[in-house]
Amino acid sequence: MNDSEQSSSYDLLTSSQQTAIDLRLLGMTYRQISESVFVNVGEHTVRTWFMEGGACHSAFGWKKEARTKERKEIMDGLGDLLMDMSLEALSTLREAIKKGSVPASIKLLELTRIGQMVDDQSRADEGILLLREIIAKRRQDARDGIAT
């Protein structure tokens, strides 16, 4: 059965059966489905709908696969978006560092895990002091009109 045939098999189901598929995809049990949605349909009936050969079996499989594919596409797009935003954030951080921001410099060290490579606290303190000196010198050079 191709994708459009499976889609139409879902469309041919009763609204109760379609709702049962949607609720099942949300993780509800057969009992929860029968109790929360169907007035005159028992748990056994709902269970038989999902058994192999049951009214909902193939449509449920198709809908589950389609939903998985859709989620993967969304997650792929989200990954691309997060990568773009990360690059923008790094660019902003870079500009702040160029302007002499000590907190931005420290954040970059944290992000690149260079700070973790320094296992001796006094060496870390020395690194921060060195960064401060470099930034202070660049600020002074900028005030004096010296290109760096």
C-alpha positions in Angstrom: 0.0 0.0 0.0 1.5 3.4 -1.0 1.4 6.5 1.2 -1.8 8.0 -0.3 -3.6 4.7 0.0 -2.6 4.4 3.7 -3.6 8.1 4.2 -7.0 7.4 2.7 -7.4 4.2 4.8 -7.1 6.6 7.8 -9.6 8.9 6.3 -12.1 6.0 5.9 -12.0 5.2 9.6 -14.8 6.5 11.9 -14.0 9.6 13.8 -13.8 7.5 17.0 -11.2 5.2 15.4 -9.2 8.2 14.1 -9.3 9.7 17.6 -8.2 6.4 19.1 -5.2 6.4 16.8 -4.3 10.0 17.7 -4.6 9.2 21.5 -2.6 6.0 21.1 0.2 8.0 19.5 0.1 10.3 22.5 0.8 7.2 24.7 -2.6 6.5 26.1 -3.5 2.9 26.9 -6.5 1.1 25.4 -8.3 1.4 28.7 -7.6 5.2 28.9 -8.8 5.6 25.3 -12.0 3.6 25.9 -12.8 5.5 29.2 -12.0 9.0 28.1 -13.5 9.1 24.6 -15.9 6.3 23.9 -19.2 6.0 25.7 -20.3 2.6 24.4 -17.0 1.1 23.3 -15.1 -1.1 25.7 -11.4 -1.6 26.2 -11.5 -5.0 24.4 -13.0 -3.3 21.3 -10.4 -0.6 21.2 -7.7 -3.3 21.6 -9.1 -5.3 18.7 -9.0 -2.2 16.5 -5.2 -2.1 16.9 -4.5 -5.9 16.4 -3.1 -7.1 13.1 -6.0 -7.1 10.7 -8.0 -4.7 13.0 -9.5 -1.5 11.6 -6.8 0.8 13.0 -3.8 -1.4 12.6 -2.4 -0.3 9.2 -3.5 3.3 9.6 -1.8 3.5 13.1 1.4 2.2 11.6 1.3 4.7 8.7 0.4 7.6 11.0 3.2 6.7 13.5 5.7 6.5 10.7 4.6 9.8 9.2 4.8 11.4 12.6 8.3 10.1 13.2 9.4 11.5 9.8 7.8 14.8 10.6 9.5 15.0 14.0 12.9 14.2 12.3 12.4 17.0 9.8 11.5 19.4 12.6 14.5 18.3 14.7 16.8 18.6 11.7 15.5 22.2 11.1 15.9 22.9 14.8 19.5 21.8 14.7 20.3 24.1 11.7 18.6 27.0 13.5 20.5 26.4 16.7 23.8 26.2 14.7 23.0 29.5 13.0 22.1 31.1 16.4 25.3 29.8 17.9 27.4 31.3 15.2 25.6 34.6 15.7 26.2 34.4 19.4 29.9 33.7 18.9 30.1 36.6 16.5 28.6 38.9 19.1 31.0 37.5 21.7 33.9 38.1 19.4 32.8 41.7 18.9 32.5 42.2 22.7 36.0 40.7 23.2 37.4 43.1 20.5 35.9 46.0 22.5 37.8 44.8 25.6 35.1 43.0 27.5 36.7 40.9 30.2 33.5 38.9 31.0 33.2 38.1 27.2 36.8 36.9 27.1 36.2 34.7 30.2 33.0 33.3 28.7 34.9 32.4 25.5 37.5 30.6 27.5 34.7 28.7 29.4 32.9 27.8 26.1 36.1 26.5 24.5 36.9 24.6 27.8 40.4 26.2 27.9 39.5 27.2 31.5 39.0 23.5 32.3 42.5 22.7 31.0 44.0 24.9 33.6 44.0 22.7 36.7 45.8 25.0 39.1 43.7 27.9 40.3 46.6 30.3 40.6 47.4 29.7 36.9 43.8 30.5 36.1 44.0 33.7 38.1 47.2 34.5 36.3 45.4 34.0 32.9 42.6 36.3 33.9 45.1 38.9 35.1 47.0 38.6 31.8 43.7 39.0 29.9 42.9 42.1 31.9 46.4 43.6 31.2 46.0 42.9 27.4 42.6 44.5 27.4 43.8 47.5 29.4 46.7 48.0 27.0 44.4 47.7 23.9 42.1 50.3 25.5 45.0 52.6 26.2 46.4 52.1 22.6 42.9 52.9 21.2 42.8 56.1 23.3 46.3 57.0 22.1 45.3 56.3 18.5 47.8 53.4 18.1 46.5 50.6 15.8 46.8 47.1 17.2 
